[in-house]
Amino acid sequence: MSHAISAIYKNGNFIPLIPVSGLQENQTVILSITTTRKKEHPLMRFVGAINESEANELSKIVEEEFEKVNPDEW
C-alpha cells in the first residue's frame, strides 16, 4: 500500500497534517521525503525597492490625499 501525505518535521518527529488511515499501531513504514518551499508572496519582490525615507514620504502623501476624499461623493 502507498500513501502520499503532507507532514511537518518538529522536535525530531514527522507529524501528519491530516489523519492517516490504513496503518496499524507501531507498524513500520518507509518515508520518502520531498521538501516544499513556502510560496513567496508576490509583493515580496518589491521589498527594498524604495528606501525608508521614500516610503515615509509616500505614506504621508497617501494620508494627505485620503483626507481630501469625501465619502459622501462615492
N, CA, C and O atoms as a GROMACS GRO file, in nm:
protein
  296
    1MET      N    1   0.085  -0.117   0.000
    1MET     CA    2   0.000   0.000   0.000
    1MET      C    3   0.089   0.124   0.000
    1MET      O    4   0.195   0.124   0.064
    2SER      N    5   0.048   0.228  -0.071
    2SER     CA    6   0.126   0.352  -0.080
    2SER      C    7   0.037   0.471  -0.054
    2SER      O    8  -0.072   0.482  -0.111
    3HIS      N    9   0.081   0.560   0.031
    3HIS     CA   10   0.009   0.684   0.061
    3HIS      C   11   0.104   0.801   0.043
    3HIS      O   12   0.223   0.789   0.070
    4ALA      N   13   0.054   0.912  -0.001
    4ALA     CA   14   0.130   1.037  -0.001
    4ALA      C   15   0.058   1.132   0.092
    4ALA      O   16  -0.058   1.166   0.070
    5ILE      N   17   0.126   1.175   0.197
    5ILE     CA   18   0.064   1.267   0.293
    5ILE      C   19   0.159   1.383   0.318
    5ILE      O   20   0.281   1.370   0.302
    6SER      N   21   0.105   1.494   0.357
    6SER     CA   22   0.186   1.609   0.398
    6SER      C   23   0.208   1.601   0.547
    6SER      O   24   0.118   1.562   0.622
    7ALA      N   25   0.327   1.638   0.590
    7ALA     CA   26   0.360   1.635   0.732
    7ALA      C   27   0.459   1.747   0.760
    7ALA      O   28   0.522   1.802   0.670
    8ILE      N   29   0.471   1.780   0.887
    8ILE     CA   30   0.575   1.874   0.928
    8ILE      C   31   0.674   1.799   1.015
    8ILE      O   32   0.640   1.700   1.079
    9TYR      N   33   0.796   1.846   1.016
    9TYR     CA   34   0.901   1.785   1.098
    9TYR      C   35   0.921   1.876   1.218
    9TYR      O   36   0.960   1.991   1.203
   10LYS      N   37   0.895   1.823   1.336
   10LYS     CA   38   0.900   1.904   1.458
   10LYS      C   39   0.956   1.820   1.571
   10LYS      O   40   0.908   1.710   1.599
   11ASN      N   41   1.058   1.873   1.636
   11ASN     CA   42   1.121   1.805   1.750
   11ASN      C   43   1.161   1.661   1.719
   11ASN      O   44   1.144   1.572   1.802
   12GLY      N   45   1.213   1.639   1.598
   12GLY     CA   46   1.261   1.506   1.561
   12GLY      C   47   1.154   1.409   1.516
   12GLY      O   48   1.183   1.291   1.496
   13ASN      N   49   1.031   1.455   1.500
   13ASN     CA   50   0.920   1.368   1.459
   13ASN      C   51   0.848   1.425   1.338
   13ASN      O   52   0.839   1.546   1.320
   14PHE      N   53   0.797   1.335   1.255
   14PHE     CA   54   0.712   1.376   1.144
   14PHE      C   55   0.568   1.374   1.193
   14PHE      O   56   0.520   1.273   1.244
   15ILE      N   57   0.499   1.486   1.178
   15ILE     CA   58   0.361   1.498   1.224
   15ILE      C   59   0.271   1.516   1.103
   15ILE      O   60   0.279   1.618   1.035
   16PRO      N   61   0.184   1.418   1.075
   16PRO     CA   62   0.094   1.429   0.959
   16PRO      C   63   0.000   1.549   0.973
   16PRO      O   64  -0.046   1.581   1.082
   17LEU      N   65  -0.026   1.614   0.862
   17LEU     CA   66  -0.118   1.728   0.863
   17LEU      C   67  -0.263   1.684   0.847
   17LEU      O   68  -0.355   1.764   0.868
   18ILE      N   69  -0.284   1.558   0.810
   18ILE     CA   70  -0.418   1.501   0.801
   18ILE      C   71  -0.415   1.364   0.869
   18ILE      O   72  -0.308   1.305   0.881
   19PRO      N   73  -0.529   1.314   0.914
   19PRO     CA   74  -0.530   1.180   0.975
   19PRO      C   75  -0.484   1.073   0.875
   19PRO      O   76  -0.517   1.080   0.756
   20VAL      N   77  -0.409   0.976   0.924
   20VAL     CA   78  -0.359   0.868   0.839
   20VAL      C   79  -0.437   0.742   0.873
   20VAL      O   80  -0.443   0.701   0.989
   21SER      N   81  -0.497   0.680   0.772
   21SER     CA   82  -0.573   0.556   0.795
   21SER      C   83  -0.504   0.439   0.726
   21SER      O   84  -0.417   0.459   0.641
   22GLY      N   85  -0.543   0.319   0.764
   22GLY     CA   86  -0.489   0.201   0.697
   22GLY      C   87  -0.360   0.150   0.758
   22GLY      O   88  -0.299   0.059   0.702
   23LEU      N   89  -0.315   0.205   0.869
   23LEU     CA   90  -0.193   0.159   0.935
   23LEU      C   91  -0.226   0.104   1.073
   23LEU      O   92  -0.318   0.152   1.141
   24GLN      N   93  -0.151   0.004   1.113
   24GLN     CA   94  -0.167  -0.049   1.247
   24GLN      C   95  -0.070   0.023   1.340
   24GLN      O   96   0.034   0.072   1.296
   25GLU      N   97  -0.104   0.029   1.467
   25GLU     CA   98  -0.018   0.090   1.567
   25GLU      C   99   0.120   0.024   1.564
   25GLU      O  100   0.128  -0.099   1.559
   26ASN      N  101   0.225   0.100   1.566
   26ASN     CA  102   0.365   0.054   1.565
   26ASN      C  103   0.406  -0.015   1.436
   26ASN      O  104   0.508  -0.084   1.433
   27GLN      N  105   0.330   0.003   1.330
   27GLN     CA  106   0.366  -0.056   1.201
   27GLN      C  107   0.485   0.021   1.144
   27GLN      O  108   0.489   0.143   1.150
   28THR      N  109   0.579  -0.050   1.088
   28THR     CA  110   0.695   0.012   1.025
   28THR      C  111   0.655   0.062   0.886
   28THR      O  112   0.587  -0.008   0.811
   29VAL      N  113   0.698   0.182   0.852
   29VAL     CA  114   0.671   0.240   0.721
   29VAL      C  115   0.802   0.292   0.663
   29VAL      O  116   0.899   0.313   0.736
   30ILE      N  117   0.804   0.313   0.535
   30ILE     CA  118   0.918   0.375   0.468
   30ILE      C  119   0.875   0.513   0.422
   30ILE      O  120   0.775   0.528   0.352
   31LEU      N  121   0.950   0.614   0.462
   31LEU     CA  122   0.918   0.751   0.425
   31LEU      C  123   1.004   0.795   0.307
   31LEU      O  124   1.125   0.773   0.306
   32SER      N  125   0.943   0.856   0.211
   32SER     CA  126   1.014   0.921   0.101
   32SER      C  127   0.989   1.070   0.120
   32SER      O  128   0.875   1.115   0.113
   33ILE      N  129   1.093   1.146   0.143
   33ILE     CA  130   1.077   1.286   0.182
   33ILE      C  131   1.104   1.379   0.064
   33ILE      O  132   1.208   1.374   0.000
   34THR      N  133   1.006   1.464   0.038
   34THR     CA  134   1.019   1.571  -0.060
   34THR      C  135   0.988   1.700   0.013
   34THR      O  136   0.876   1.718   0.063
   35THR      N  137   1.083   1.790   0.018
   35THR     CA  138   1.058   1.916   0.090
   35THR      C  139   0.986   2.014  -0.002
   35THR      O  140   0.997   2.008  -0.124
   36THR      N  141   0.912   2.102   0.061
   36THR     CA  142   0.842   2.206  -0.013
   36THR      C  143   0.896   2.341   0.029
   36THR      O  144   0.945   2.357   0.141
   37ARG      N  145   0.888   2.434  -0.059
   37ARG     CA  146   0.931   2.569  -0.029
   37ARG      C  147   0.808   2.654  -0.010
   37ARG      O  148   0.713   2.646  -0.088
   38LYS      N  149   0.809   2.735   0.096
   38LYS     CA  150   0.695   2.824   0.115
   38LYS      C  151   0.686   2.918  -0.005
   38LYS      O  152   0.786   2.975  -0.049
   39LYS      N  153   0.566   2.932  -0.055
   39LYS     CA  154   0.546   3.020  -0.168
   39LYS      C  155   0.559   3.164  -0.122
   39LYS      O  156   0.494   3.207  -0.026
   40GLU      N  157   0.644   3.238  -0.190
   40GLU     CA  158   0.667   3.376  -0.154
   40GLU      C  159   0.551   3.462  -0.202
   40GLU      O  160   0.501   3.445  -0.313
   41HIS      N  161   0.509   3.553  -0.116
   41HIS     CA  162   0.402   3.645  -0.153
   41HIS      C  163   0.450   3.730  -0.271
   41HIS      O  164   0.564   3.775  -0.270
   42PRO      N  165   0.366   3.752  -0.370
   42PRO     CA  166   0.408   3.826  -0.490
   42PRO      C  167   0.464   3.965  -0.460
   42PRO      O  168   0.550   4.014  -0.534
   43LEU      N  169   0.418   4.029  -0.354
   43LEU     CA  170   0.466   4.163  -0.323
   43LEU      C  171   0.606   4.163  -0.263
   43LEU      O  172   0.670   4.268  -0.256
   44MET      N  173   0.655   4.047  -0.219
   44MET     CA  174   0.788   4.040  -0.158
   44MET      C  175   0.898   4.080  -0.256
   44MET      O  176   1.006   4.122  -0.214
   45ARG      N  177   0.874   4.066  -0.384
   45ARG     CA  178   0.978   4.104  -0.481
   45ARG      C  179   1.001   4.255  -0.484
   45ARG      O  180   1.100   4.302  -0.540
   46PHE      N  181   0.909   4.331  -0.423
   46PHE     CA  182   0.924   4.476  -0.420
   46PHE      C  183   0.989   4.526  -0.291
   46PHE      O  184   1.016   4.646  -0.278
   47VAL      N  185   1.014   4.436  -0.196
   47VAL     CA  186   1.076   4.476  -0.070
   47VAL      C  187   1.212   4.535  -0.101
   47VAL      O  188   1.293   4.475  -0.172
   48GLY      N  189   1.237   4.653  -0.047
   48GLY     CA  190   1.365   4.719  -0.068
   48GLY      C  191   1.370   4.801  -0.196
   48GLY      O  192   1.474   4.858  -0.229
   49ALA      N  193   1.259   4.807  -0.270
   49ALA     CA  194   1.258   4.883  -0.395
   49ALA      C  195   1.270   5.033  -0.369
   49ALA      O  196   1.325   5.106  -0.452
   50ILE      N  197   1.220   5.078  -0.255
   50ILE     CA  198   1.238   5.218  -0.216
   50ILE      C  199   1.295   5.220  -0.075
   50ILE      O  200   1.273   5.129   0.005
   51ASN      N  201   1.369   5.328  -0.045
   51ASN     CA  202   1.428   5.334   0.089
   51ASN      C  203   1.326   5.385   0.190
   51ASN      O  204   1.215   5.424   0.155
   52GLU      N  205   1.366   5.386   0.317
   52GLU     CA  206   1.273   5.421   0.425
   52GLU      C  207   1.224   5.565   0.412
   52GLU      O  208   1.107   5.594   0.437
   53SER      N  209   1.312   5.655   0.373
   53SER     CA  210   1.274   5.795   0.357
   53SER      C  211   1.167   5.810   0.249
   53SER      O  212   1.069   5.882   0.267
   54GLU      N  213   1.186   5.742   0.136
   54GLU     CA  214   1.088   5.746   0.028
   54GLU      C  215   0.956   5.683   0.071
   54GLU      O  216   0.849   5.732   0.035
   55ALA      N  217   0.963   5.576   0.147
   55ALA     CA  218   0.842   5.509   0.195
   55ALA      C  219   0.764   5.601   0.289
   55ALA      O  220   0.642   5.608   0.281
   56ASN      N  221   0.834   5.671   0.377
   56ASN     CA  222   0.769   5.764   0.470
   56ASN      C  223   0.703   5.878   0.394
   56ASN      O  224   0.590   5.917   0.425
   57GLU      N  225   0.773   5.930   0.294
   57GLU     CA  226   0.717   6.039   0.212
   57GLU      C  227   0.592   5.992   0.138
   57GLU      O  228   0.493   6.064   0.130
   58LEU      N  229   0.598   5.872   0.083
   58LEU     CA  230   0.483   5.816   0.012
   58LEU      C  231   0.365   5.796   0.106
   58LEU      O  232   0.252   5.826   0.069
   59SER      N  233   0.390   5.746   0.226
   59SER     CA  234   0.284   5.727   0.325
   59SER      C  235   0.218   5.859   0.361
   59SER      O  236   0.096   5.868   0.374
   60LYS      N  237   0.300   5.963   0.378
   60LYS     CA  238   0.249   6.096   0.412
   60LYS      C  239   0.159   6.148   0.300
   60LYS      O  240   0.051   6.202   0.327
   61ILE      N  241   0.202   6.133   0.177
   61ILE     CA  242   0.123   6.179   0.062
   61ILE      C  243  -0.010   6.105   0.055
   61ILE      O  244  -0.114   6.166   0.032
   62VAL      N  245  -0.007   5.973   0.075
   62VAL     CA  246  -0.130   5.893   0.071
   62VAL      C  247  -0.226   5.940   0.179
   62VAL      O  248  -0.345   5.958   0.153
   63GLU      N  249  -0.176   5.960   0.302
   63GLU     CA  250  -0.262   6.005   0.412
   63GLU      C  251  -0.324   6.141   0.381
   63GLU      O  252  -0.442   6.162   0.404
   64GLU      N  253  -0.244   6.234   0.328
   64GLU     CA  254  -0.295   6.368   0.294
   64GLU      C  255  -0.401   6.360   0.186
   64GLU      O  256  -0.503   6.429   0.196
   65GLU      N  257  -0.380   6.280   0.085
   65GLU     CA  258  -0.475   6.270  -0.025
   65GLU      C  259  -0.606   6.204   0.019
   65GLU      O  260  -0.713   6.244  -0.026
   66PHE      N  261  -0.598   6.103   0.105
   66PHE     CA  262  -0.719   6.038   0.153
   66PHE      C  263  -0.802   6.130   0.240
   66PHE      O  264  -0.924   6.115   0.248
   67GLU      N  265  -0.739   6.225   0.305
   67GLU     CA  266  -0.814   6.321   0.387
   67GLU      C  267  -0.900   6.411   0.299
   67GLU      O  268  -0.999   6.468   0.345
   68LYS      N  269  -0.862   6.423   0.171
   68LYS     CA  270  -0.935   6.509   0.078
   68LYS      C  271  -1.057   6.438   0.019
   68LYS      O  272  -1.143   6.502  -0.042
   69VAL      N  273  -1.066   6.308   0.036
   69VAL     CA  274  -1.175   6.230  -0.021
   69VAL      C  275  -1.300   6.249   0.065
   69VAL      O  276  -1.296   6.236   0.187
   70ASN      N  277  -1.410   6.281  -0.001
   70ASN     CA  278  -1.538   6.295   0.067
   70ASN      C  279  -1.615   6.166   0.049
   70ASN      O  280  -1.657   6.134  -0.062
   71PRO      N  281  -1.635   6.090   0.158
   71PRO     CA  282  -1.705   5.961   0.146
   71PRO      C  283  -1.846   5.973   0.090
   71PRO      O  284  -1.899   5.877   0.033
   72ASP      N  285  -1.908   6.090   0.107
   72ASP     CA  286  -2.043   6.109   0.057
   72ASP      C  287  -2.048   6.121  -0.096
   72ASP      O  288  -2.155   6.110  -0.156
   73GLU      N  289  -1.933   6.143  -0.158
   73GLU     CA  290  -1.928   6.156  -0.304
   73GLU      C  291  -1.918   6.021  -0.372
   73GLU      O  292  -1.926   6.014  -0.495
   74TRP      N  293  -1.902   5.914  -0.298
   74TRP     CA  294  -1.884   5.782  -0.358
   74TRP      C  295  -2.014   5.726  -0.397
   74TRP      O  296  -2.020   5.614  -0.450
   0.00000   0.00000   0.00000
